[in-house]
Amino acid sequence: MNEEMVKVKKNGKLIAFSEGWQYWLLDGVIYSIRSDGSSICFWCSVERLGAHLHRLFQVTKKKFFTENEDMTVIDRTFLSQFSYA
């Protein structure tokens, strides 16, 4: 596990997980982390999350977090502020 991953997991908040990925919130950024600890990615800023989720909905015809049968949402309160979550 690299330093950035440790920082995110230690100080961030897990919002959801699915299919080998965990989605963490820290300092206004959503990070995606492989469940096996092999990689971490800057997924989206909270500021742009509404637009990002809307685009994913246009492409997949599903709400990324709540209409994915493999997704487990941990922080429903946080995600409820985004209509395409």
HELIX and SHEET records of a PDB file:
HELIX    1   1 GLU A    3  ASN A   11  1                                   9    
HELIX    2   2 VAL A   46  THR A   60  1                                  15    
HELIX    3   3 ARG A   76  LEU A   79  1                                   4    
SHEET    1   A 5 ILE A  40  SER A  45  0                                        
SHEET    2   A 5 VAL A  29  ARG A  34 -1                                        
SHEET    3   A 5 TRP A  21  LEU A  26 -1                                        
SHEET    4   A 5 LYS A  13  SER A  18 -1                                        
SHEET    5   A 5 MET A  71  VAL A  73 -1                                        
END                                                                             
